[in-house]
Amino acid sequence: MGIQISPSILSADFANLAAECERVAGAADWLHVDVMDNHFVPNLTLGLPVVERLLAAVSTPVDCHLMIEDPDRWAPAYAEAGAASVTFHVEAAAAPIRLARALRSAGSRAGMALKPATPVEPYADLLPELDMLLIMTVEPGFGGQKFLDVVVPKIRRARELIKGRDLDVWLQVDGGVSAQTIEICAEAGADVFVAGNSVYGAADPAEAIRKLNELASNATASSWWCH
């Protein structure tokens, strides 16, 4: 698996979501859908009914990032609806191993997200239960925030944990990813990148994705973790 770019539709035009998704079709590896409940994070976006309609309208695989309370109860429904990847926050999950297994059983890749201040080391034993680990590089809740470079060492530690156990776990970063920050994330160990404003704020979103992929691929080729 090489570098993957997952444009966040949080930065798209919500009045024309299907058309906005088509603007990146063929260039994007995933569509990143942020579900926020105004409880776990101080913002409200969209929920399962909208995701279900979106899944019926797009051809690109959907990557749902659930910033919600009680994901143990609600997350499996997104997998059952057809989301190819579902990520829950470990800070909100009561039984993360059981939840990850439920997501996989429903046919989805299981992802687990960590807020910037949440250390990765306590969750090392959970990694074999996961298909993806998401390191937030901003505080979850709003798009367009500035990248937190203080999180870069955590990305590296997460990659060391994955590499040291020879696991097939993707390492995703989300928050402030742009042409100015994607290389440092790739060099640290990330291989899946959520990009919102840097894609949908560009005149040609598909070309912006290709550029981000090129930058990340070049940084990865010379990085410590690929050799």
N, C-alpha and C positions, 0 to 999 in steps of 0.2 A: 504494500500500500504506500502510495506516495503522498504528496501534499494534497490536502483537500480544503476548499474554500466554501463556507456556508454563509451566504448573505442573510442578514437579519432583516426580516420584513417589518420589524419595528420602525425602521427608517423609511419604509415605503409609503405610498399613498394608500391609506386604508379604504378610501372610497373606490379604489380600483385594484383590489388585491390580486385577482387572477391575472389581470394585464401586467401588473408589476412583476409578478412571478415569471411571466413569459419573457420579460425583458432580460432575464438572466438565464433562461433555459438554454441548455447546451454548454454554457460556461460554468455554471455553478454545479458543485458536487451535491450540495444539499440546499434546502430552504430551511433557515433557522427561524422557528416560531416561538416567540416569548409569551408564555402564559403567566399573567400576574393577577393576584387576587385582592390586592389592596390590604392584605393582612401580613403575609410574610414579607412583602415589600410595599412601600408606600405609593403604589401605582396600580391601575386597573387597565388591562388590555383586552384580551379576548379569551374565550373559553372553548369547551369541547364542541358546541354546535358550529361555531365558525371554523374550527379546525376540521371537522367532518366535511363541511362544504368545500373547504380548500383542498382537502385530500382528493375529492372527486373532480376537481378542476385542474389539477396540475400533474405534470409527468415527473418532475424532479422529486427525489425522495425527501421527505419532511423529517426534520430534526426538531423535536419539541423540547423546549427548556422550561420546566415547570418551576416557577418561583411562587410556590403556593404552600399554604399550611396543609397538613394531613395528606401528603402525597401517597402514603400507604393506602389510603382509601380511593383517591382520585386518579392516580397515575396509570393504573392498568387499563382504564377505559381508553386512553389515548393510544396505547399499543393495540388494543382490540379494534379501534377505529381504523388502523392502518398506518399509523406513524411508524416510519422505519427505525427511528431512534427516539427514545424517551429518556430525558435526564431529570432526575430529582435532586433536591438539595439535601445533603446529609444532615444539615442543621435542623431540618424539619421532619426527617424520617424517624419513625419509632423503631422500625425493624428493617434496616437497609438491605441486609442480605436476603431476607424473605421477599422484599419488594423487587430487588434486582432479578431474582429468580422468577417472580410473577411476570415481569416485563418480558423476559426471554421466553417464557412459556406462551405468552400471547403473541409471539412472533416479532418482537421488537428488539433492537439492540438496547442494552441497559447502560445508562450513563449516570454518573454521580458527580454533582457539582460541589465545589468548595468556595465559600466567600473569601475575599482577600485575607482576612485575619484568621481563617481556619487552617491550622497546620495539616499537612498531608500525612506525616509519619504515623499518627494514631490509626490511620485507616489502611495501612499497608496490607494487613491480612484480608481486607475486603477486595483487593484488586483482582484476584482470580474470578470473582463473581461478576466482574464488570467487563463491558466492551469498550467503554470510554470513560475517562476522567476529565472533568471540566474544571479548569482553574480560572476563576473570575479575576480579571485584571482591572475591574472597576467594582464599586459597590453595586450589587444588583438592584434594578428598579427603574433605571432610566437610560435611554440611548444617548449617544453624543457626549459621554463623559471622557475626561482625559485619562489616558493610560497610566496605571500606577506601576512605575518601574520597580518599586519595592517588592513586587510580587515575582519578579524574574528569577531570583534564587529559588523560590518555591517550585517554579516550573522545572528547573534543573533537578531539584531533589525528587520531584515526581517522576521524571524520566529515569533517574538513577534507580528508583524503586522498581519501575517497570522493566528496565533493561537488566537489572540484577537478578530478576526472577524469570527472565526470558518469557514475558507475557505478551500476548497479542492484544494489548489495550491501547486504543487511540488516546492521545493527549490533546485535548482541545483548550483553546484560550478564547475568552470572550470579554470584550470591553476595550475600546480605544484602539482597535487593530486598524492600522493604516499602512501606507507605503513607508512611513517614518518609523513604525514600531514592529512590523511583522518580522523583519530579519532578526532582531534580538530575541524574539519569542521562538523562532525556528532554531536558532543556534542553541538556545537553552534546552530545547527538546520537544517543543510543540509540533504537531503535524496536522492538526485540524484547526482552522481559523474562522471565527465568526466575525464578519465585517458588516457594519450597518451603514453609517454615513459615508464611509470611504467608497462604498459601492453605489448606493442609491443617491448619493450626493454628486456623483460624477455624471458628466454629459452622456457617457457611454458606459453603463454599468457592466456589460459583458466584457468590455475591454479593461475596465478597472479590475475585474476578477482575474483576468489573464495576467495582468501586471503583478498583482499580489501573489499569484501562484509562482510566477517567474522569480520574484524576489525571495520568496520563502524556499523555493527549490534550490536556488543558488546558495543560500545561507546554510541549508541542510547538508548540501553536498560536501561542504568543508567543515562540518560541525564535529564535535567530539563524540557524539552519541551514534553516529552512523558508521563508525569504523571500529 
